[in-house]
Amino acid sequence: MTVLVSELLNELKGKEIAEQLQILANRFSGEVVFSTSFGLEDQAITYFIAANKIPVKVFTLDTGRIFPETYTTWSRTVEKYGLTISAYYPEANSLQDFVSEKGPNSFYESVENRKQCCHIRKVEPLQRALKGNKIWITGIRAEQSNNRHDMPMVEWDEVNQIIKFHPLLNWTWGQVKQYVSRNDVPYNALHDKGFVSIGCAPCTRAVKPGEDFRAGRWWWEDSSKKECGLHIHENISEEIKK
């Protein structure tokens, strides 16, 4: 698998994003998926896919706790681009048991509870969404958190047994905002209220001037623990880094 990842990295390097996405769609026909949470980065990638009519399957994880503004962005995106966006939901029995046993807001009480909540609402549905596919496109950017600075543009996800592609990895927040504005891309109104990274409503707040990008997510926890389990990064080798 390392050879394939390295091969793809070399093939995609230096090309425009639309061309990169088309190459992947052609090579792995019907087995390329893009996960969107309707944040600014994901909306930019959605535009690349829709504007160029690239045959990539788009899905989202509806945790049951997302903001009303996120649903509005979802609706506007479908209406504007005519895309089919598949929704994946938490497994009902697991969520029911978790909430019944620990309460609806137990994620505030411990990191263990929060990660269990994330697993039920995000990780398990993600695994179902990725099953049977070869390429997973994400909106990850290197400046979003410290543990993403060394990510390669193409990497092997051992946990989910899939190749991940991060087309906006080296874009800045300013570049994403400019691109979305220039192309009149629908975006989440929360971005205009200081929200940078937007997830579940109880776990997301606006970022104050000068604060880190991830300061608005799980702000009550140690900053080193701020991942939900969707993106577990493991270096494969130095040769495949961009």
Secondary structure, 3 states (H helix, E strand, C coil): CHHHHHHHHHHHCCCCHHHHHHHHHHHCCCCEEEECCCCHHHHHHHHHHHHCCCCCEEEEECCCCECHHHHHHHHHHHHHHCCCEEEECCCHHHHHHHHHHHCCCHHHCCHHHHHHHHHHHHHHHHHHHHCCCCEEECCCCHHHCHHHCCCCCEEEECCCCEEEECCCCCCCHHHHHHHHHHCCCCCCHHHHHCCCCCCEHHHECCCCCCCCHHHHECCCCCHHHCCCCCCCCCCCCHHHCC
